[in-house]
């Protein structure tokens, strides 16, 4: 039995589509296998993002930096790093 209250809206849509096309018994089994594989395949952070996070975290702990709500966008420009406030 699948706990539908713990699923996201997209996961519910996928489950309902499978149920309509394959029937409830086969769809529930297929969805369970897909969900197990999906949970195990979480993307890993790359080395660059870890280095940036570690550097910023040390500055935050020292009190030299605070990140406002909504955050910032970091990107690379012509020979420089561009940091902009997020549009949220």
VOLUM-619714 format. One record per residue: residue number from 0; z, y, x of N, C-alpha, C, O in turn. Coordinates in nm, 4 decimals, decimal comma. Layout:
REM residues N
<k: NUM | n.Z: Z | n.Y: Y | n.X: X | ca.Z: Z | ca.Y: Y | ca.X: X | c.Z: Z | c.Y: Y | c.X: X | o.Z: Z | o.Y: Y | o.X: X>
...
END
This chain:
REM residues 88
<k: 0 | n.Z: 0,0000 | n.Y: -0,1186 | n.X: 0,0846 | ca.Z: 0,0000 | ca.Y: 0,0000 | ca.X: 0,0000 | c.Z: 0,0000 | c.Y: 0,1241 | c.X: 0,0885 | o.Z: 0,0751 | o.Y: 0,1308 | o.X: 0,1859>
<k: 1 | n.Z: -0,0808 | n.Y: 0,2192 | n.X: 0,0567 | ca.Z: -0,0953 | ca.Y: 0,3413 | ca.X: 0,1354 | c.Z: -0,0150 | c.Y: 0,4529 | c.X: 0,0693 | o.Z: -0,0259 | o.Y: 0,4757 | o.X: -0,0512>
<k: 2 | n.Z: 0,0659 | n.Y: 0,5221 | n.X: 0,1496 | ca.Z: 0,1445 | ca.Y: 0,6356 | ca.X: 0,1008 | c.Z: 0,0535 | c.Y: 0,7581 | c.X: 0,0945 | o.Z: 0,0312 | o.Y: 0,8247 | o.X: 0,1957>
<k: 3 | n.Z: 0,0019 | n.Y: 0,7872 | n.X: -0,0227 | ca.Z: -0,0956 | ca.Y: 0,8955 | ca.X: -0,0380 | c.Z: -0,0331 | c.Y: 1,0333 | c.X: -0,0232 | o.Z: -0,1044 | o.Y: 1,1298 | o.X: 0,0044>
<k: 4 | n.Z: 0,0983 | n.Y: 1,0452 | n.X: -0,0406 | ca.Z: 0,1625 | ca.Y: 1,1763 | ca.X: -0,0273 | c.Z: 0,1674 | c.Y: 1,2221 | c.X: 0,1176 | o.Z: 0,1800 | o.Y: 1,3417 | o.X: 0,1438>
<k: 5 | n.Z: 0,1577 | n.Y: 1,1291 | n.X: 0,2125 | ca.Z: 0,1643 | ca.Y: 1,1647 | ca.X: 0,3540 | c.Z: 0,0264 | c.Y: 1,1954 | c.X: 0,4123 | o.Z: 0,0160 | o.Y: 1,2321 | o.X: 0,5293>
<k: 6 | n.Z: -0,0784 | n.Y: 1,1809 | n.X: 0,3333 | ca.Z: -0,2140 | ca.Y: 1,2017 | ca.X: 0,3827 | c.Z: -0,2564 | c.Y: 1,3475 | c.X: 0,3671 | o.Z: -0,2085 | o.Y: 1,4189 | o.X: 0,2791>
<k: 7 | n.Z: -0,3472 | n.Y: 1,3897 | n.X: 0,4546 | ca.Z: -0,4047 | ca.Y: 1,5235 | ca.X: 0,4416 | c.Z: -0,5108 | c.Y: 1,5215 | c.X: 0,3320 | o.Z: -0,5481 | o.Y: 1,4154 | o.X: 0,2818>
<k: 8 | n.Z: -0,5585 | n.Y: 1,6398 | n.X: 0,2961 | ca.Z: -0,6596 | ca.Y: 1,6492 | ca.X: 0,1915 | c.Z: -0,7880 | c.Y: 1,5771 | c.X: 0,2332 | o.Z: -0,8503 | o.Y: 1,5093 | o.X: 0,1515>
<k: 9 | n.Z: -0,8272 | n.Y: 1,5914 | n.X: 0,3584 | ca.Z: -0,9469 | ca.Y: 1,5241 | ca.X: 0,4072 | c.Z: -0,9327 | c.Y: 1,3731 | c.X: 0,4075 | o.Z: -1,0268 | o.Y: 1,3010 | o.X: 0,3744>
<k: 10 | n.Z: -0,8141 | n.Y: 1,3252 | n.X: 0,4452 | ca.Z: -0,7900 | ca.Y: 1,1817 | ca.X: 0,4451 | c.Z: -0,7913 | c.Y: 1,1257 | c.X: 0,3032 | o.Z: -0,8418 | o.Y: 1,0158 | o.X: 0,2802>
<k: 11 | n.Z: -0,7355 | n.Y: 1,2016 | n.X: 0,2073 | ca.Z: -0,7397 | ca.Y: 1,1588 | ca.X: 0,0670 | c.Z: -0,8826 | c.Y: 1,1510 | c.X: 0,0161 | o.Z: -0,9180 | o.Y: 1,0582 | o.X: -0,0566>
<k: 12 | n.Z: -0,9644 | n.Y: 1,2477 | n.X: 0,0540 | ca.Z: -1,1043 | ca.Y: 1,2461 | ca.X: 0,0113 | c.Z: -1,1763 | c.Y: 1,1234 | c.X: 0,0665 | o.Z: -1,2540 | o.Y: 1,0587 | o.X: -0,0037>
<k: 13 | n.Z: -1,1494 | n.Y: 1,0924 | n.X: 0,1930 | ca.Z: -1,2114 | ca.Y: 0,9751 | ca.X: 0,2545 | c.Z: -1,1671 | c.Y: 0,8471 | c.X: 0,1835 | o.Z: -1,2488 | o.Y: 0,7596 | o.X: 0,1548>
<k: 14 | n.Z: -1,0373 | n.Y: 0,8372 | n.X: 0,1557 | ca.Z: -0,9843 | ca.Y: 0,7191 | ca.X: 0,0869 | c.Z: -1,0459 | c.Y: 0,7041 | c.X: -0,0521 | o.Z: -1,0869 | o.Y: 0,5944 | o.X: -0,0899>
<k: 15 | n.Z: -1,0526 | n.Y: 0,8121 | n.X: -0,1275 | ca.Z: -1,1105 | ca.Y: 0,8056 | ca.X: -0,2621 | c.Z: -1,2589 | c.Y: 0,7709 | c.X: -0,2588 | o.Z: -1,3072 | o.Y: 0,6974 | o.X: -0,3449>
<k: 16 | n.Z: -1,3312 | n.Y: 0,8230 | n.X: -0,1603 | ca.Z: -1,4728 | ca.Y: 0,7897 | ca.X: -0,1487 | c.Z: -1,4910 | c.Y: 0,6415 | c.X: -0,1162 | o.Z: -1,5793 | o.Y: 0,5753 | o.X: -0,1706>
<k: 17 | n.Z: -1,4063 | n.Y: 0,5906 | n.X: -0,0269 | ca.Z: -1,4135 | ca.Y: 0,4477 | ca.X: 0,0051 | c.Z: -1,3805 | c.Y: 0,3624 | c.X: -0,1168 | o.Z: -1,4453 | o.Y: 0,2607 | o.X: -0,1413>
<k: 18 | n.Z: -1,2807 | n.Y: 0,4033 | n.X: -0,1923 | ca.Z: -1,2429 | ca.Y: 0,3273 | ca.X: -0,3121 | c.Z: -1,3562 | c.Y: 0,3240 | c.X: -0,4134 | o.Z: -1,3791 | o.Y: 0,2209 | o.X: -0,4767>
<k: 19 | n.Z: -1,4280 | n.Y: 0,4357 | n.X: -0,4300 | ca.Z: -1,5390 | ca.Y: 0,4397 | ca.X: -0,5248 | c.Z: -1,6542 | c.Y: 0,3510 | c.X: -0,4800 | o.Z: -1,7189 | o.Y: 0,2863 | o.X: -0,5623>
<k: 20 | n.Z: -1,6801 | n.Y: 0,3479 | n.X: -0,3484 | ca.Z: -1,7966 | ca.Y: 0,2728 | ca.X: -0,3022 | c.Z: -1,7673 | c.Y: 0,1260 | c.X: -0,2733 | o.Z: -1,8544 | o.Y: 0,0413 | o.X: -0,2931>
<k: 21 | n.Z: -1,6459 | n.Y: 0,0940 | n.X: -0,2266 | ca.Z: -1,6168 | ca.Y: -0,0436 | ca.X: -0,1858 | c.Z: -1,5209 | c.Y: -0,1175 | c.X: -0,2780 | o.Z: -1,5109 | o.Y: -0,2400 | o.X: -0,2715>
<k: 22 | n.Z: -1,4517 | n.Y: -0,0460 | n.X: -0,3620 | ca.Z: -1,3476 | ca.Y: -0,1069 | ca.X: -0,4442 | c.Z: -1,2124 | c.Y: -0,0899 | c.X: -0,3770 | o.Z: -1,2044 | o.Y: -0,0754 | o.X: -0,2550>
<k: 23 | n.Z: -1,1062 | n.Y: -0,0917 | n.X: -0,4567 | ca.Z: -0,9733 | ca.Y: -0,0590 | ca.X: -0,4031 | c.Z: -0,9219 | c.Y: -0,1533 | c.X: -0,2951 | o.Z: -0,8633 | o.Y: -0,1062 | o.X: -0,1977>
<k: 24 | n.Z: -0,9407 | n.Y: -0,2817 | n.X: -0,3078 | ca.Z: -0,8835 | ca.Y: -0,3769 | ca.X: -0,2122 | c.Z: -0,9470 | c.Y: -0,3625 | c.X: -0,0740 | o.Z: -0,8763 | o.Y: -0,3501 | o.X: 0,0261>
<k: 25 | n.Z: -1,0777 | n.Y: -0,3640 | n.X: -0,0687 | ca.Z: -1,1485 | ca.Y: -0,3527 | ca.X: 0,0593 | c.Z: -1,1302 | c.Y: -0,2128 | c.X: 0,1174 | o.Z: -1,1129 | o.Y: -0,1977 | o.X: 0,2383>
<k: 26 | n.Z: -1,1339 | n.Y: -0,1112 | n.X: 0,0326 | ca.Z: -1,1216 | ca.Y: 0,0269 | ca.X: 0,0789 | c.Z: -0,9847 | c.Y: 0,0529 | c.X: 0,1417 | o.Z: -0,9757 | o.Y: 0,1189 | o.X: 0,2452>
<k: 27 | n.Z: -0,8780 | n.Y: 0,0014 | n.X: 0,0796 | ca.Z: -0,7444 | ca.Y: 0,0227 | ca.X: 0,1346 | c.Z: -0,7303 | c.Y: -0,0418 | c.X: 0,2723 | o.Z: -0,6694 | o.Y: 0,0156 | o.X: 0,3626>
<k: 28 | n.Z: -0,7868 | n.Y: -0,1611 | n.X: 0,2875 | ca.Z: -0,7807 | ca.Y: -0,2293 | ca.X: 0,4171 | c.Z: -0,8611 | c.Y: -0,1533 | c.X: 0,5229 | o.Z: -0,8140 | o.Y: -0,1332 | o.X: 0,6349>
<k: 29 | n.Z: -0,9822 | n.Y: -0,1113 | n.X: 0,4869 | ca.Z: -1,0673 | ca.Y: -0,0380 | ca.X: 0,5806 | c.Z: -1,0048 | c.Y: 0,0959 | c.X: 0,6174 | o.Z: -1,0084 | o.Y: 0,1361 | o.X: 0,7337>
<k: 30 | n.Z: -0,9481 | n.Y: 0,1644 | n.X: 0,5204 | ca.Z: -0,8867 | ca.Y: 0,2939 | ca.X: 0,5462 | c.Z: -0,7645 | c.Y: 0,2787 | c.X: 0,6366 | o.Z: -0,7429 | o.Y: 0,3614 | o.X: 0,7252>
<k: 31 | n.Z: -0,6854 | n.Y: 0,1757 | n.X: 0,6157 | ca.Z: -0,5679 | ca.Y: 0,1523 | ca.X: 0,6998 | c.Z: -0,6076 | c.Y: 0,1303 | c.X: 0,8448 | o.Z: -0,5446 | o.Y: 0,1841 | o.X: 0,9359>
<k: 32 | n.Z: -0,7122 | n.Y: 0,0511 | n.X: 0,8661 | ca.Z: -0,7607 | ca.Y: 0,0277 | ca.X: 1,0025 | c.Z: -0,8131 | c.Y: 0,1573 | c.X: 1,0636 | o.Z: -0,7854 | o.Y: 0,1861 | o.X: 1,1801>
<k: 33 | n.Z: -0,8881 | n.Y: 0,2353 | n.X: 0,9872 | ca.Z: -0,9418 | ca.Y: 0,3618 | ca.X: 1,0363 | c.Z: -0,8283 | c.Y: 0,4586 | c.X: 1,0698 | o.Z: -0,8327 | o.Y: 0,5260 | o.X: 1,1728>
<k: 34 | n.Z: -0,7269 | n.Y: 0,4657 | n.X: 0,9835 | ca.Z: -0,6159 | ca.Y: 0,5572 | ca.X: 1,0048 | c.Z: -0,5356 | c.Y: 0,5187 | c.X: 1,1290 | o.Z: -0,4930 | o.Y: 0,6066 | o.X: 1,2040>
<k: 35 | n.Z: -0,5142 | n.Y: 0,3898 | n.X: 1,1519 | ca.Z: -0,4450 | ca.Y: 0,3446 | ca.X: 1,2727 | c.Z: -0,5221 | c.Y: 0,3844 | c.X: 1,3977 | o.Z: -0,4627 | o.Y: 0,4312 | o.X: 1,4948>
<k: 36 | n.Z: -0,6514 | n.Y: 0,3665 | n.X: 1,3962 | ca.Z: -0,7348 | ca.Y: 0,4027 | ca.X: 1,5098 | c.Z: -0,7362 | c.Y: 0,5540 | c.X: 1,5299 | o.Z: -0,7347 | o.Y: 0,6015 | o.X: 1,6434>
<k: 37 | n.Z: -0,7392 | n.Y: 0,6294 | n.X: 1,4211 | ca.Z: -0,7422 | ca.Y: 0,7762 | ca.X: 1,4264 | c.Z: -0,6129 | c.Y: 0,8316 | c.X: 1,4857 | o.Z: -0,6167 | o.Y: 0,9261 | o.X: 1,5645>
<k: 38 | n.Z: -0,4996 | n.Y: 0,7744 | n.X: 1,4490 | ca.Z: -0,3705 | ca.Y: 0,8208 | ca.X: 1,4998 | c.Z: -0,3584 | c.Y: 0,7900 | c.X: 1,6484 | o.Z: -0,3027 | o.Y: 0,8703 | o.X: 1,7233>
<k: 39 | n.Z: -0,4090 | n.Y: 0,6765 | n.X: 1,6922 | ca.Z: -0,3998 | ca.Y: 0,6381 | ca.X: 1,8328 | c.Z: -0,4966 | c.Y: 0,7146 | c.X: 1,9219 | o.Z: -0,4766 | o.Y: 0,7202 | o.X: 2,0433>
<k: 40 | n.Z: -0,6004 | n.Y: 0,7734 | n.X: 1,8649 | ca.Z: -0,7017 | ca.Y: 0,8435 | ca.X: 1,9428 | c.Z: -0,6774 | c.Y: 0,9939 | c.X: 1,9488 | o.Z: -0,7725 | o.Y: 1,0720 | o.X: 1,9487>
<k: 41 | n.Z: -0,5505 | n.Y: 1,0352 | n.X: 1,9540 | ca.Z: -0,5217 | ca.Y: 1,1784 | ca.X: 1,9600 | c.Z: -0,5783 | c.Y: 1,2359 | c.X: 2,0891 | o.Z: -0,5652 | o.Y: 1,1749 | o.X: 2,1952>
<k: 42 | n.Z: -0,6412 | n.Y: 1,3529 | n.X: 2,0810 | ca.Z: -0,7000 | ca.Y: 1,4107 | ca.X: 2,2014 | c.Z: -0,5929 | c.Y: 1,4504 | c.X: 2,3027 | o.Z: -0,4876 | o.Y: 1,5028 | o.X: 2,2666>
<k: 43 | n.Z: -0,6216 | n.Y: 1,4248 | n.X: 2,4281 | ca.Z: -0,5302 | ca.Y: 1,4603 | ca.X: 2,5354 | c.Z: -0,5660 | c.Y: 1,5997 | c.X: 2,5872 | o.Z: -0,6834 | o.Y: 1,6362 | o.X: 2,5948>
<k: 44 | n.Z: -0,4633 | n.Y: 1,6765 | n.X: 2,6225 | ca.Z: -0,4868 | ca.Y: 1,8092 | ca.X: 2,6778 | c.Z: -0,5440 | c.Y: 1,7938 | c.X: 2,8178 | o.Z: -0,5008 | o.Y: 1,7067 | o.X: 2,8933>
<k: 45 | n.Z: -0,6402 | n.Y: 1,8772 | n.X: 2,8527 | ca.Z: -0,6988 | ca.Y: 1,8669 | ca.X: 2,9848 | c.Z: -0,6078 | c.Y: 1,9352 | c.X: 3,0883 | o.Z: -0,5116 | o.Y: 2,0033 | o.X: 3,0526>
<k: 46 | n.Z: -0,6393 | n.Y: 1,9160 | n.X: 3,2142 | ca.Z: -0,5553 | ca.Y: 1,9666 | ca.X: 3,3234 | c.Z: -0,5468 | c.Y: 2,1193 | c.X: 3,3230 | o.Z: -0,4413 | o.Y: 2,1752 | o.X: 3,3526>
<k: 47 | n.Z: -0,6562 | n.Y: 2,1867 | n.X: 3,2901 | ca.Z: -0,6557 | ca.Y: 2,3335 | ca.X: 3,2895 | c.Z: -0,5604 | c.Y: 2,3882 | c.X: 3,1843 | o.Z: -0,4846 | o.Y: 2,4814 | o.X: 3,2111>
<k: 48 | n.Z: -0,5641 | n.Y: 2,3305 | n.X: 3,0649 | ca.Z: -0,4765 | ca.Y: 2,3815 | ca.X: 2,9595 | c.Z: -0,3301 | c.Y: 2,3529 | c.X: 2,9929 | o.Z: -0,2425 | o.Y: 2,4331 | o.X: 2,9605>
<k: 49 | n.Z: -0,3030 | n.Y: 2,2396 | n.X: 3,0573 | ca.Z: -0,1648 | ca.Y: 2,2117 | ca.X: 3,1004 | c.Z: -0,1182 | c.Y: 2,3122 | c.X: 3,2047 | o.Z: -0,0044 | o.Y: 2,3589 | o.X: 3,1993>
<k: 50 | n.Z: -0,2054 | n.Y: 2,3462 | n.X: 3,3000 | ca.Z: -0,1687 | ca.Y: 2,4421 | ca.X: 3,4048 | c.Z: -0,1410 | c.Y: 2,5794 | c.X: 3,3442 | o.Z: -0,0457 | o.Y: 2,6468 | o.X: 3,3833>
<k: 51 | n.Z: -0,2240 | n.Y: 2,6207 | n.X: 3,2492 | ca.Z: -0,2034 | ca.Y: 2,7507 | ca.X: 3,1834 | c.Z: -0,0725 | c.Y: 2,7497 | c.X: 3,1065 | o.Z: 0,0056 | o.Y: 2,8444 | o.X: 3,1156>
<k: 52 | n.Z: -0,0478 | n.Y: 2,6433 | n.X: 3,0306 | ca.Z: 0,0751 | ca.Y: 2,6344 | ca.X: 2,9513 | c.Z: 0,1990 | c.Y: 2,6340 | c.X: 3,0404 | o.Z: 0,2976 | o.Y: 2,7007 | o.X: 3,0091>
<k: 53 | n.Z: 0,1951 | n.Y: 2,5600 | n.X: 3,1507 | ca.Z: 0,3098 | ca.Y: 2,5560 | ca.X: 3,2421 | c.Z: 0,3382 | c.Y: 2,6921 | c.X: 3,3032 | o.Z: 0,4537 | o.Y: 2,7332 | o.X: 3,3143>
<k: 54 | n.Z: 0,2327 | n.Y: 2,7618 | n.X: 3,3428 | ca.Z: 0,2488 | ca.Y: 2,8945 | ca.X: 3,4021 | c.Z: 0,3057 | c.Y: 2,9931 | c.X: 3,3006 | o.Z: 0,3976 | o.Y: 3,0690 | o.X: 3,3314>
<k: 55 | n.Z: 0,2506 | n.Y: 2,9915 | n.X: 3,1798 | ca.Z: 0,3002 | ca.Y: 3,0832 | ca.X: 3,0777 | c.Z: 0,4427 | c.Y: 3,0499 | c.X: 3,0364 | o.Z: 0,5228 | o.Y: 3,1399 | o.X: 3,0117>
<k: 56 | n.Z: 0,4750 | n.Y: 2,9203 | n.X: 3,0287 | ca.Z: 0,6095 | ca.Y: 2,8814 | ca.X: 2,9877 | c.Z: 0,7140 | c.Y: 2,9299 | c.X: 3,0876 | o.Z: 0,8225 | o.Y: 2,9727 | o.X: 3,0483>
<k: 57 | n.Z: 0,6817 | n.Y: 2,9233 | n.X: 3,2169 | ca.Z: 0,7773 | ca.Y: 2,9718 | ca.X: 3,3167 | c.Z: 0,7979 | c.Y: 3,1226 | c.X: 3,3017 | o.Z: 0,9099 | o.Y: 3,1707 | o.X: 3,3192>
<k: 58 | n.Z: 0,6931 | n.Y: 3,1977 | n.X: 3,2700 | ca.Z: 0,7067 | ca.Y: 3,3418 | ca.X: 3,2479 | c.Z: 0,7871 | c.Y: 3,3718 | c.X: 3,1218 | o.Z: 0,8637 | o.Y: 3,4682 | o.X: 3,1189>
<k: 59 | n.Z: 0,7709 | n.Y: 3,2916 | n.X: 3,0192 | ca.Z: 0,8464 | ca.Y: 3,3104 | ca.X: 2,8949 | c.Z: 0,9949 | c.Y: 3,2863 | c.X: 2,9200 | o.Z: 1,0790 | o.Y: 3,3628 | o.X: 2,8730>
<k: 60 | n.Z: 1,0275 | n.Y: 3,1802 | n.X: 2,9939 | ca.Z: 1,1680 | ca.Y: 3,1508 | ca.X: 3,0232 | c.Z: 1,2329 | c.Y: 3,2599 | c.X: 3,1077 | o.Z: 1,3519 | o.Y: 3,2874 | o.X: 3,0925>
<k: 61 | n.Z: 1,1565 | n.Y: 3,3216 | n.X: 3,1958 | ca.Z: 1,2098 | ca.Y: 3,4307 | ca.X: 3,2785 | c.Z: 1,2245 | c.Y: 3,5601 | c.X: 3,1989 | o.Z: 1,2873 | o.Y: 3,6547 | o.X: 3,2465>
<k: 62 | n.Z: 1,1685 | n.Y: 3,5656 | n.X: 3,0805 | ca.Z: 1,1750 | ca.Y: 3,6857 | ca.X: 2,9981 | c.Z: 1,0706 | c.Y: 3,7892 | c.X: 3,0345 | o.Z: 1,0790 | o.Y: 3,9037 | o.X: 2,9901>
<k: 63 | n.Z: 0,9731 | n.Y: 3,7513 | n.X: 3,1138 | ca.Z: 0,8689 | ca.Y: 3,8448 | ca.X: 3,1563 | c.Z: 0,7485 | c.Y: 3,8448 | c.X: 3,0627 | o.Z: 0,6577 | o.Y: 3,9265 | o.X: 3,0781>
<k: 64 | n.Z: 0,7475 | n.Y: 3,7527 | n.X: 2,9650 | ca.Z: 0,6337 | ca.Y: 3,7411 | ca.X: 2,8749 | c.Z: 0,6823 | c.Y: 3,6952 | c.X: 2,7388 | o.Z: 0,7696 | o.Y: 3,6090 | o.X: 2,7291>
<k: 65 | n.Z: 0,6256 | n.Y: 3,7529 | n.X: 2,6338 | ca.Z: 0,6497 | ca.Y: 3,7014 | ca.X: 2,4988 | c.Z: 0,5150 | c.Y: 3,6924 | c.X: 2,4292 | o.Z: 0,4298 | o.Y: 3,7802 | o.X: 2,4426>
<k: 66 | n.Z: 0,4985 | n.Y: 3,5861 | n.X: 2,3559 | ca.Z: 0,3726 | ca.Y: 3,5647 | ca.X: 2,2849 | c.Z: 0,3983 | c.Y: 3,5928 | c.X: 2,1380 | o.Z: 0,4822 | o.Y: 3,5286 | o.X: 2,0748>
<k: 67 | n.Z: 0,3250 | n.Y: 3,6894 | n.X: 2,0845 | ca.Z: 0,3467 | ca.Y: 3,7306 | ca.X: 1,9464 | c.Z: 0,2940 | c.Y: 3,6273 | c.X: 1,8490 | o.Z: 0,2189 | o.Y: 3,5368 | o.X: 1,8854>
<k: 68 | n.Z: 0,3353 | n.Y: 3,6430 | n.X: 1,7241 | ca.Z: 0,2846 | ca.Y: 3,5545 | ca.X: 1,6201 | c.Z: 0,1350 | c.Y: 3,5683 | c.X: 1,6093 | o.Z: 0,0823 | o.Y: 3,6791 | o.X: 1,6195>
<k: 69 | n.Z: 0,0666 | n.Y: 3,4601 | n.X: 1,5893 | ca.Z: -0,0790 | ca.Y: 3,4628 | ca.X: 1,5832 | c.Z: -0,1413 | c.Y: 3,4278 | c.X: 1,7165 | o.Z: -0,2527 | o.Y: 3,3759 | o.X: 1,7215>
<k: 70 | n.Z: -0,0708 | n.Y: 3,4556 | n.X: 1,8240 | ca.Z: -0,1151 | ca.Y: 3,4145 | ca.X: 1,9560 | c.Z: -0,2274 | c.Y: 3,4976 | c.X: 2,0142 | o.Z: -0,2606 | o.Y: 3,6055 | o.X: 1,9650>
<k: 71 | n.Z: -0,2839 | n.Y: 3,4448 | n.X: 2,1187 | ca.Z: -0,3897 | ca.Y: 3,5114 | ca.X: 2,1936 | c.Z: -0,5037 | c.Y: 3,4154 | c.X: 2,2192 | o.Z: -0,4867 | o.Y: 3,2936 | o.X: 2,2142>
<k: 72 | n.Z: -0,6197 | n.Y: 3,4713 | n.X: 2,2467 | ca.Z: -0,7364 | ca.Y: 3,3932 | ca.X: 2,2846 | c.Z: -0,7646 | c.Y: 3,4239 | c.X: 2,4309 | o.Z: -0,7746 | o.Y: 3,5403 | o.X: 2,4698>
<k: 73 | n.Z: -0,7773 | n.Y: 3,3203 | n.X: 2,5110 | ca.Z: -0,8056 | ca.Y: 3,3353 | ca.X: 2,6534 | c.Z: -0,9453 | c.Y: 3,2830 | c.X: 2,6782 | o.Z: -0,9774 | o.Y: 3,1700 | o.X: 2,6415>
<k: 74 | n.Z: -1,0293 | n.Y: 3,3657 | n.X: 2,7411 | ca.Z: -1,1643 | ca.Y: 3,3209 | ca.X: 2,7747 | c.Z: -1,2069 | c.Y: 3,3819 | c.X: 2,9066 | o.Z: -1,1421 | o.Y: 3,4721 | o.X: 2,9597>
<k: 75 | n.Z: -1,3142 | n.Y: 3,3322 | n.X: 2,9566 | ca.Z: -1,3617 | ca.Y: 3,3767 | ca.X: 3,0862 | c.Z: -1,4758 | c.Y: 3,4744 | c.X: 3,0689 | o.Z: -1,5672 | o.Y: 3,4525 | o.X: 2,9893>
<k: 76 | n.Z: -1,4691 | n.Y: 3,5832 | n.X: 3,1452 | ca.Z: -1,5757 | ca.Y: 3,6828 | ca.X: 3,1442 | c.Z: -1,6429 | c.Y: 3,6857 | c.X: 3,2793 | o.Z: -1,6232 | o.Y: 3,5952 | o.X: 3,3604>
<k: 77 | n.Z: -1,7208 | n.Y: 3,7869 | n.X: 3,3043 | ca.Z: -1,7917 | ca.Y: 3,7993 | ca.X: 3,4318 | c.Z: -1,6923 | c.Y: 3,8242 | c.X: 3,5447 | o.Z: -1,6552 | o.Y: 3,9385 | o.X: 3,5716>
<k: 78 | n.Z: -1,6506 | n.Y: 3,7201 | n.X: 3,6085 | ca.Z: -1,5601 | ca.Y: 3,7311 | ca.X: 3,7216 | c.Z: -1,4194 | c.Y: 3,7723 | c.X: 3,6840 | o.Z: -1,3451 | o.Y: 3,8205 | o.X: 3,7694>
<k: 79 | n.Z: -1,3804 | n.Y: 3,7548 | n.X: 3,5586 | ca.Z: -1,2467 | ca.Y: 3,7934 | ca.X: 3,5147 | c.Z: -1,2012 | c.Y: 3,7052 | c.X: 3,4003 | o.Z: -1,2787 | o.Y: 3,6264 | o.X: 3,3460>
<k: 80 | n.Z: -1,0769 | n.Y: 3,7191 | n.X: 3,3652 | ca.Z: -1,0204 | ca.Y: 3,6472 | ca.X: 3,2516 | c.Z: -0,9948 | c.Y: 3,7499 | c.X: 3,1418 | o.Z: -0,9362 | o.Y: 3,8553 | o.X: 3,1664>
<k: 81 | n.Z: -1,0389 | n.Y: 3,7183 | n.X: 3,0217 | ca.Z: -1,0234 | ca.Y: 3,8094 | ca.X: 2,9080 | c.Z: -0,9178 | c.Y: 3,7506 | c.X: 2,8134 | o.Z: -0,9303 | o.Y: 3,6366 | o.X: 2,7686>
<k: 82 | n.Z: -0,8155 | n.Y: 3,8283 | n.X: 2,7840 | ca.Z: -0,7102 | ca.Y: 3,7866 | ca.X: 2,6917 | c.Z: -0,7116 | c.Y: 3,8834 | c.X: 2,5756 | o.Z: -0,6940 | o.Y: 4,0038 | o.X: 2,5943>
<k: 83 | n.Z: -0,7324 | n.Y: 3,8315 | n.X: 2,4551 | ca.Z: -0,7382 | ca.Y: 3,9146 | ca.X: 2,3350 | c.Z: -0,6394 | c.Y: 3,8635 | c.X: 2,2326 | o.Z: -0,6114 | o.Y: 3,7438 | o.X: 2,2268>
<k: 84 | n.Z: -0,5863 | n.Y: 3,9539 | n.X: 2,1514 | ca.Z: -0,5012 | ca.Y: 3,9126 | ca.X: 2,0410 | c.Z: -0,5857 | c.Y: 3,8355 | c.X: 1,9408 | o.Z: -0,7003 | o.Y: 3,8715 | o.X: 1,9138>
<k: 85 | n.Z: -0,5284 | n.Y: 3,7300 | n.X: 1,8864 | ca.Z: -0,5994 | ca.Y: 3,6498 | ca.X: 1,7889 | c.Z: -0,6218 | c.Y: 3,7339 | c.X: 1,6631 | o.Z: -0,5434 | o.Y: 3,8242 | o.X: 1,6338>
<k: 86 | n.Z: -0,7279 | n.Y: 3,7046 | n.X: 1,5896 | ca.Z: -0,7641 | ca.Y: 3,7824 | ca.X: 1,4721 | c.Z: -0,6785 | c.Y: 3,7544 | c.X: 1,3498 | o.Z: -0,7056 | o.Y: 3,8110 | o.X: 1,2439>
<k: 87 | n.Z: -0,5772 | n.Y: 3,6705 | n.X: 1,3590 | ca.Z: -0,4957 | ca.Y: 3,6342 | ca.X: 1,2415 | c.Z: -0,4016 | c.Y: 3,7447 | c.X: 1,2056 | o.Z: -0,3254 | o.Y: 3,7322 | o.X: 1,1097>
END
